[in-house]
Amino acid sequence: MNGPKRLIASLLVVCMTGASLPMQASAAIVGTQEAAAPAASAERDRVIGFLSREEVRKSIEAQGVDPREAIDRVQAMSDEEVQQLAGRIDQLPAGGDILGVLFTIFIVLLVTDILGLTKVFPFTRSVR
């Protein structure tokens, strides 16, 4: 019975001694360009994905530009230029032009005013 306890105690001493030894770690200075490279690559892929969308490609072709050439130019851009372009894409309105939406709302309210359902515009006269 004394034998297994000694064996376990010896194993615990070895394990605890091994766990308390300092681990060696290495570190190096990473430059900004190296740290930002994966993000720039993701931005480049996002811009290329945007240019590959069907409606964007049709719009580019309507303006007389070959979509493949546009993608090649994006590939040739610097990381900073790609990030600027991606930022501009993010600022584009989703789903269309805001003026079109406002004009549609104006027409709907005008028609409902004329029909007498609402009274938003004072210059309309209801048919009721």
LUMBALUM-267771 format. One record per atom (N, C-alpha, C): x, y, z; residue in three letters; residue number from 1. Coordinates in steps of 0.05 Angstrom, whole numbers. Each point is the difference from the previous one (the first is absolute). Layout:
      x      y      z gutor zase
      X      Y      Z   ALA  NUM
...
***
This chain:
      x      y      z gutor zase
     17    -24      0   MET    1
    -17     24      0   MET    1
     17     25      0   MET    1
     24     -3     11   ASN    2
     18     23      1   ASN    2
     12      6    -27   ASN    2
      2    -21    -17   GLY    3
     12      3    -27   GLY    3
    -16     18    -18   GLY    3
    -27     -4     -3   PRO    4
    -16     18    -18   PRO    4
      0     29     10   PRO    4
     -1      4     26   LYS    5
      0     27     10   LYS    5
     26     14     -6   LYS    5
     22    -15      2   ARG    6
     26     12     -7   ARG    6
      2      7    -30   ARG    6
    -11    -18    -16   LEU    7
      0      4    -29   LEU    7
    -16     25     -7   LEU    7
    -24      2     12   ILE    8
    -17     23     -6   ILE    8
     13     26     10   ILE    8
     11     -1     24   ALA    9
     13     23     11   ALA    9
     24      9    -18   ALA    9
     15    -20    -10   SER   10
     23      7    -17   SER   10
    -10     12    -26   SER   10
    -21    -11    -12   LEU   11
    -12     12    -25   LEU   11
    -10     28      5   LEU   11
    -13      5     23   LEU   12
     -9     26      6   LEU   12
     22     20      3   LEU   12
     22     -9     13   VAL   13
     23     18      3   VAL   13
     12      7    -27   VAL   13
      2    -19    -18   VAL   14
     11      5    -27   VAL   14
    -19     18    -15   VAL   14
    -26     -5      1   CYS   15
    -19     17    -15   CYS   15
     -1     28     11   CYS   15
      0      4     26   MET   16
     -1     27     11   MET   16
     26     15     -5   MET   16
     22    -14      0   THR   17
     26     13     -7   THR   17
      0      8    -29   THR   17
    -10    -17    -17   GLY   18
     -1      6    -29   GLY   18
    -19     23     -6   GLY   18
    -22      2     15   ALA   19
    -20     21     -4   ALA   19
     10     27     10   ALA   19
     18     -1     19   SER   20
     10     25     11   SER   20
     23     12    -15   SER   20
     11    -15    -19   LEU   21
     23     11    -16   LEU   21
    -11     22    -18   LEU   21
     16     20     -4   PRO   22
    -10     22    -18   PRO   22
      0     -9    -29   PRO   22
    -21      8    -13   MET   23
     -4     -7    -28   MET   23
     14     21    -17   MET   23
     12     -8    -21   GLN   24
     13     19    -18   GLN   24
    -20     11    -20   GLN   24
      0     25     -3   ALA   25
    -18     13    -19   ALA   25
     17     19    -18   ALA   25
     -8      2    -24   SER   26
     15     18    -18   SER   26
    -20     21    -10   SER   26
     10     24     -4   ALA   27
    -16     22    -10   ALA   27
     17     16    -19   ALA   27
    -14     13    -18   ALA   28
     14     18    -19   ALA   28
    -19     24     -5   ALA   28
     12     21     -9   ILE   29
    -15     24     -7   ILE   29
    -13     -5    -27   ILE   29
    -26      5     -1   VAL   30
    -15     -3    -25   VAL   30
     -6     28    -11   VAL   30
      7      5    -24   GLY   31
     -5     26    -12   GLY   31
    -29      4     -7   GLY   31
     -7     25     -3   THR   32
    -28      6     -6   THR   32
     -9    -12    -27   THR   32
     17      0    -19   GLN   33
     -7    -11    -26   GLN   33
     -5    -30      2   GLN   33
     16    -14     16   GLU   34
     -4    -29      3   GLU   34
    -25     -6     16   GLU   34
     -6     17     20   ALA   35
    -24     -4     16   ALA   35
    -25      6    -16   ALA   35
      1     20    -18   ALA   36
    -23      8    -15   ALA   36
     -4    -16    -26   ALA   36
     19    -16     -7   ALA   37
     -1    -15    -25   ALA   37
    -25    -18     -2   ALA   37
     -8    -15     20   PRO   38
    -24    -17     -3   PRO   38
    -25     17     -3   PRO   38
     -2     23     14   ALA   39
    -23     17     -3   ALA   39
     -2     12    -28   ALA   39
     23      8    -11   ALA   40
      1     11    -27   ALA   40
     -8    -21    -20   ALA   40
      8    -25      4   SER   41
     -7    -21    -18   SER   41
    -30     -5      1   SER   41
    -12      1     24   ALA   42
    -29     -4      2   ALA   42
    -15     23    -13   ALA   42
     11     25      3   GLU   43
    -13     23    -13   GLU   43
      2     -3    -31   GLU   43
     22     -9     -9   ARG   44
      4     -4    -29   ARG   44
    -20    -21    -10   ARG   44
     -3    -22     14   ASP   45
    -19    -21     -8   ASP   45
    -29     11      0   ASP   45
     -6     17     20   ARG   46
    -27     12      2   ARG   46
     -5     18    -24   ARG   46
     19     17     -8   VAL   47
     -3     18    -23   VAL   47
     -4    -17    -25   VAL   47
     17    -20     -3   ILE   48
     -2    -17    -24   ILE   48
    -28    -14     -1   ILE   48
     -9     -9     24   GLY   49
    -27    -12      1   GLY   49
    -21     20     -8   GLY   49
      3     25      8   PHE   50
    -19     21     -7   PHE   50
      0      4    -30   PHE   50
     24      1    -12   LEU   51
      2      4    -29   LEU   51
    -11    -24    -15   LEU   51
      0    -23     12   SER   52
     -9    -25    -14   SER   52
    -30     -3      1   SER   52
    -13     16     16   ARG   53
    -30     -2      2   ARG   53
    -12      7    -27   ARG   53
    -22    -14     -7   GLU   54
    -12      3    -26   GLU   54
     -8     29     -7   GLU   54
    -14     13     19   GLU   55
     -9     27     -6   GLU   55
     23     20     -2   GLU   55
     21     -4     15   VAL   56
     23     18     -1   VAL   56
     15     -5    -26   VAL   56
      2    -26     -8   ARG   57
     14     -6    -25   ARG   57
    -15     12    -24   ARG   57
    -27     -1      1   LYS   58
    -16     11    -22   LYS   58
      4     30     -1   LYS   58
      1     13     23   SER   59
      3     29      1   SER   59
     28      8    -10   SER   59
     20    -16      7   ILE   60
     27      6    -10   ILE   60
      1     -3    -30   ILE   60
    -12    -21    -11   GLU   61
     -1     -5    -29   GLU   61
    -15     22    -14   GLU   61
    -21     11     13   ALA   62
    -16     21    -12   ALA   62
     17     26     -3   ALA   62
     20      3     18   GLN   63
     17     23     -2   GLN   63
     24     -5    -18   GLN   63
      1    -23    -13   GLY   64
     21     -5    -19   GLY   64
     26    -11     12   GLY   64
     -2    -11     24   VAL   65
     24    -11     12   VAL   65
     -3    -31      2   VAL   65
     22    -14     -7   ASP   66
      0    -29      3   ASP   66
      2     -7     29   ASP   66
    -19    -16     11   PRO   67
      1     -7     28   PRO   67
     25    -15      8   PRO   67
     11    -16    -18   ARG   68
     25    -15      6   ARG   68
     23     20      4   ARG   68
      0     21    -17   GLU   69
     21     21      2   GLU   69
     -3     15     27   GLU   69
    -25      5      8   ALA   70
     -4     13     26   ALA   70
     11    -17     23   ALA   70
     -5    -26     -1   ILE   71
     10    -17     21   ILE   71
     31     -1     -1   ILE   71
     11      0    -24   ASP   72
     29      0     -2   ASP   72
     12     26     13   ASP   72
    -14     22     -4   ARG   73
      9     25     11   ARG   73
     -2      0     31   ARG   73
    -21    -13     10   VAL   74
     -2     -2     29   VAL   74
     23    -17     11   VAL   74
      7    -21    -15   GLN   75
     23    -17      9   GLN   75
     26     16      0   GLN   75
      2     20    -18   ALA   76
     25     16     -2   ALA   76
      0     23     20   ALA   76
    -22      6     14   MET   77
     -1     23     18   MET   77
     16     -7     26   MET   77
      9     22     13   SER   78
     14     -4     25   SER   78
    -21     -6     22   SER   78
      9    -10     23   ASP   79
    -18     -7     21   ASP   79
    -16     24     10   ASP   79
     12     23      1   GLU   80
    -14     24      9   GLU   80
    -22      8    -19   GLU   80
      6     -2    -26   GLU   81
    -20      7    -20   GLU   81
    -24    -20      1   GLU   81
      6    -25      5   VAL   82
    -21    -20      2   VAL   82
    -18      6     24   VAL   82
     13      7     22   GLN   83
    -15      6     25   GLN   83
    -18     25     -4   GLN   83
     10     20    -15   GLN   84
    -16     24     -6   GLN   84
    -25     -8    -17   GLN   84
      6    -17    -20   LEU   85
    -22     -8    -18   LEU   85
    -21    -17     15   LEU   85
     10    -17     18   ALA   86
    -19    -16     16   ALA   86
    -16     17     18   ALA   86
     12     22     11   GLY   87
    -15     18     17   GLY   87
    -21     15    -16   GLY   87
      6      7    -25   ARG   88
    -21     13    -17   ARG   88
    -22    -19     -6   ARG   88
      6    -26     -4   ILE   89
    -21    -19     -5   ILE   89
    -18     -3     24   ILE   89
     12      1     24   ASP   90
    -16     -2     24   ASP   90
    -19     24      3   ASP   90
      7     22    -10   GLN   91
    -16     24      3   GLN   91
    -23      2    -21   GLN   91
      0    -18    -19   LEU   92
    -21      0    -21   LEU   92
    -26     -8     13   LEU   92
    -22     13     -9   PRO   93
    -26     -8     11   PRO   93
     -7    -28     -9   PRO   93
    -12    -15     18   ALA   94
     -8    -27     -6   ALA   94
    -27      0    -13   ALA   94
     -2    -12    -22   GLY   95
    -26     -3    -13   GLY   95
     -9     23    -18   GLY   95
     16     21     -3   GLY   96
     -8     20    -19   GLY   96
      6     28     10   GLY   96
    -12     18    -14   ASP   97
      5     28      5   ASP   97
    -20     11     21   ASP   97
      9     16     18   ILE   98
    -18     11     21   ILE   98
    -20     19    -11   ILE   98
      8     14    -22   LEU   99
    -19     19    -12   LEU   99
    -24    -14    -12   LEU   99
      5    -24    -11   GLY  100
    -22    -15    -11   GLY  100
    -20     -9     22   GLY  100
     11     -7     23   VAL  101
    -17     -8     22   VAL  101
    -16     24     10   VAL  101
     13     23      3   LEU  102
    -14     24      9   LEU  102
    -22      8    -19   LEU  102
      6     -1    -26   PHE  103
    -19      7    -21   PHE  103
    -24    -19      2   PHE  103
      5    -25      4   THR  104
    -22    -20      2   THR  104
    -18      6     24   THR  104
     13      7     23   ILE  105
    -16      7     24   ILE  105
    -16     25     -5   ILE  105
     12     19    -13   PHE  106
    -15     25     -6   PHE  106
    -24     -5    -18   PHE  106
      3    -17    -20   ILE  107
    -23     -6    -18   ILE  107
    -22    -15     15   ILE  107
      8    -19     17   VAL  108
    -20    -15     15   VAL  108
    -16     19     18   VAL  108
     14     18     15   LEU  109
    -13     18     17   LEU  109
    -18     20    -15   LEU  109
      9      8    -24   LEU  110
    -15     19    -16   LEU  110
    -26    -13    -10   LEU  110
      2    -25     -8   VAL  111
    -24    -14    -10   VAL  111
    -20     -5     23   VAL  111
     11     -8     24   THR  112
    -18     -4     22   THR  112
    -13     26     10   THR  112
     15     22     -3   ASP  113
    -12     26      6   ASP  113
    -22      7    -19   ASP  113
      4     -5    -25   ILE  114
    -20      7    -21   ILE  114
    -25    -18      4   ILE  114
      4    -25      8   LEU  115
    -22    -18      5   LEU  115
    -15      6     26   LEU  115
     12     17     17   GLY  116
    -13      7     25   GLY  116
      7    -19     23   GLY  116
     19    -18     -3   LEU  117
      7    -18     21   LEU  117
     18     13     20   LEU  117
     17     19     -8   THR  118
     18     14     18   THR  118
     -1     29     -6   THR  118
     12     16     17   LYS  119
      2     29     -4   LYS  119
     28      9      8   LYS  119
     19     -6    -18   VAL  120
     28      6      5   VAL  120
      8     27    -13   VAL  120
     -9      4    -25   PHE  121
      8     24    -15   PHE  121
    -24     19      0   PHE  121
      5     25      8   PRO  122
    -22     19      1   PRO  122
     -9     10    -28   PRO  122
     16     -4    -20   PHE  123
     -7      9    -27   PHE  123
    -17    -19    -16   PHE  123
     -8    -22     11   THR  124
    -17    -19    -14   THR  124
    -29      4      8   THR  124
    -17     -8    -18   ARG  125
    -29      2      6   ARG  125
    -11    -29     -3   ARG  125
    -14     -8     20   SER  126
    -10    -27      1   SER  126
    -24     -3    -19   SER  126
     -3    -24    -12   VAL  127
    -23     -5    -17   VAL  127
    -25     -6     16   VAL  127
      3     -5     26   ARG  128
    -23     -6     17   ARG  128
    -14     25      9   ARG  128
***
